[in-house]
């Protein structure tokens, strides 16, 4: 994958690099590219199989614990794939909606967090009836991510809030105060 010099200079062999929100391990690094192995299961569970040579991707290095953390906790563990259902450009932002698999909607709430292709975003609204989640993208997000190049029907990797999944599991297991 060819990329910007400021990112490649920070990648070392064995580093985790999120590609469109999918955590991959750098298996080789050269002057302006890195290589990662992608498992068949990863290809079947994410949108990576839809990429072609030259496709724009979002790249993110692993978080460093000695710096401020913007957004929310994004692990690079994709929960599902959605598709772009509506794009409405505005003067100061773009309304961006996608169809989300129904089983993931329980983890998504308005003003909560969602990661789309690895980009941490705030949920604007959730429509359970149509399985639609809407976010508003500011010019900075559009300028620095591949979301500006997305078109209707494009596949997008979705990672829901990990804290919601932990809460669900704890409640399902009957964890109560004092246990």
C-alpha positions as CSV (number, residue, x, y, z in Angstrom):
1,X,0.0,0.0,0.0
2,X,1.5,3.3,-1.0
3,X,1.0,6.1,1.5
4,X,2.0,9.5,2.8
5,X,5.6,9.8,4.0
6,X,4.6,11.0,7.5
7,X,2.7,7.7,8.1
8,X,5.1,5.3,6.6
9,X,8.0,6.7,8.6
10,X,6.2,5.7,11.8
11,X,5.5,2.0,10.8
12,X,7.8,-0.7,11.8
13,X,7.7,-4.5,11.1
14,X,5.1,-6.1,13.3
15,X,3.1,-2.8,14.0
16,X,-0.6,-2.8,14.0
17,X,-2.1,-0.5,11.3
18,X,-5.8,-0.1,10.8
19,X,-6.8,-0.1,7.1
20,X,-10.3,1.2,6.7
21,X,-10.8,0.3,10.3
22,X,-9.4,-3.3,10.0
23,X,-6.5,-4.0,12.3
24,X,-3.7,-5.6,10.3
25,X,0.0,-6.4,11.1
26,X,2.8,-4.9,8.9
27,X,4.7,-7.9,7.6
28,X,7.1,-5.8,5.5
29,X,7.9,-2.1,5.3
30,X,9.8,-0.2,2.5
31,X,10.3,3.4,1.7
32,X,6.7,4.2,0.8
33,X,4.7,1.0,1.3
34,X,3.9,-1.7,3.7
35,X,2.5,-5.2,3.3
36,X,0.0,-7.0,5.5
37,X,-1.4,-10.5,5.4
38,X,-5.2,-10.6,5.3
39,X,-7.0,-13.8,6.4
40,X,-9.9,-15.2,4.3
41,X,-12.2,-14.6,7.3
42,X,-11.2,-11.0,7.4
43,X,-12.1,-10.6,3.7
44,X,-15.4,-12.2,4.2
45,X,-16.4,-10.1,7.3
46,X,-15.2,-6.7,6.1
47,X,-15.2,-4.5,3.0
48,X,-11.5,-5.1,2.2
49,X,-12.4,-7.5,-0.5
50,X,-14.0,-4.7,-2.5
51,X,-10.7,-2.7,-2.6
52,X,-8.8,-2.5,-5.9
53,X,-5.3,-1.1,-6.7
54,X,-5.4,2.6,-6.1
55,X,-8.5,2.6,-3.8
56,X,-8.3,5.4,-1.2
57,X,-8.1,4.0,2.3
58,X,-8.0,5.3,5.8
59,X,-4.9,4.4,7.7
60,X,-4.4,4.8,11.4
61,X,-1.5,3.8,13.6
62,X,-2.1,2.3,17.0
63,X,-2.9,4.8,19.8
64,X,-0.1,5.9,22.1
65,X,-1.1,6.0,25.7
66,X,1.0,9.0,26.4
67,X,-1.1,11.3,24.2
68,X,-4.7,12.7,24.2
69,X,-7.2,10.4,22.8
70,X,-9.8,12.0,20.5
71,X,-12.9,10.2,19.5
72,X,-13.7,6.9,21.2
73,X,-12.0,3.6,21.7
74,X,-11.6,2.1,18.3
75,X,-10.0,-1.3,18.2
76,X,-9.9,-2.2,14.5
77,X,-12.2,-5.1,15.2
78,X,-14.9,-4.7,12.6
79,X,-18.4,-5.7,13.7
80,X,-20.0,-5.7,10.3
81,X,-20.4,-4.0,7.0
82,X,-23.0,-1.4,6.0
83,X,-23.7,0.4,2.8
84,X,-24.0,4.1,2.0
85,X,-27.7,4.9,1.6
86,X,-27.7,8.8,1.4
87,X,-25.2,11.6,1.0
88,X,-26.5,15.2,1.3
89,X,-23.8,17.9,1.1
90,X,-24.4,21.0,3.0
91,X,-22.7,24.3,3.4
92,X,-20.8,23.4,6.6
93,X,-21.2,19.7,6.8
94,X,-22.4,16.6,4.9
95,X,-25.2,14.4,6.1
96,X,-24.1,10.9,5.6
97,X,-26.4,7.9,6.1
98,X,-25.8,4.2,5.9
99,X,-27.7,1.0,6.3
100,X,-26.5,-1.0,9.2
101,X,-27.0,-4.7,9.8
102,X,-30.0,-5.0,12.2
103,X,-28.0,-7.0,14.8
104,X,-25.7,-4.0,15.3
105,X,-28.3,-1.4,15.9
106,X,-28.7,-2.3,19.5
107,X,-25.2,-0.9,20.1
108,X,-25.8,2.4,18.4
109,X,-27.4,5.4,20.0
110,X,-27.8,9.0,19.0
111,X,-24.9,11.1,20.3
112,X,-23.0,7.9,20.9
113,X,-19.9,6.7,19.0
114,X,-19.5,4.6,15.8
115,X,-16.5,4.0,13.7
116,X,-17.0,4.0,9.9
117,X,-14.0,2.7,8.0
118,X,-12.0,3.3,11.1
119,X,-13.1,6.9,11.5
120,X,-14.5,7.7,14.9
121,X,-17.7,9.6,14.6
122,X,-20.6,10.8,16.7
123,X,-24.0,9.3,15.7
124,X,-26.5,12.0,14.7
125,X,-29.6,9.8,14.5
126,X,-30.7,6.1,14.4
127,X,-33.8,4.9,12.6
128,X,-34.5,1.4,13.8
129,X,-37.3,0.9,11.2
130,X,-35.0,1.4,8.2
131,X,-31.8,0.2,9.9
132,X,-30.3,3.6,9.1
133,X,-27.6,5.5,11.0
134,X,-26.9,9.1,10.1
135,X,-23.7,11.0,11.0
136,X,-22.7,14.5,9.9
137,X,-19.2,14.9,8.5
138,X,-17.4,18.2,8.9
139,X,-15.0,19.5,6.2
140,X,-12.0,18.4,8.2
141,X,-13.2,14.8,8.3
142,X,-14.0,14.9,4.6
143,X,-10.5,16.3,3.8
144,X,-8.6,13.8,5.9
145,X,-10.5,10.5,5.2
146,X,-11.8,8.5,2.3
147,X,-15.4,9.2,3.3
148,X,-15.5,12.1,0.8
149,X,-15.0,9.7,-2.0
150,X,-17.8,7.4,-0.9
151,X,-20.8,6.9,-3.2
152,X,-24.3,5.4,-2.8
153,X,-24.1,1.7,-2.3
154,X,-20.4,1.6,-1.3
155,X,-19.6,-0.8,1.5
156,X,-18.3,0.6,4.8
157,X,-16.7,-1.2,7.7
158,X,-18.6,-0.6,11.0
159,X,-17.2,-0.9,14.5
160,X,-19.7,-0.2,17.3
161,X,-18.9,1.0,20.7
162,X,-17.0,-1.7,22.7
163,X,-18.4,-0.4,26.0
164,X,-21.9,-1.2,24.8
165,X,-20.9,-4.7,24.0
166,X,-19.4,-5.2,27.4
167,X,-22.5,-3.9,29.1
168,X,-24.7,-6.2,27.1
169,X,-22.6,-9.2,28.1
170,X,-22.5,-8.3,31.7
171,X,-26.2,-7.9,31.9
172,X,-26.8,-11.1,30.0
173,X,-24.5,-12.9,32.5
174,X,-26.4,-11.5,35.4
175,X,-23.6,-9.4,36.8
176,X,-24.9,-7.3,39.6
177,X,-23.5,-5.0,42.2
178,X,-21.1,-6.7,44.5
179,X,-20.4,-9.7,42.3
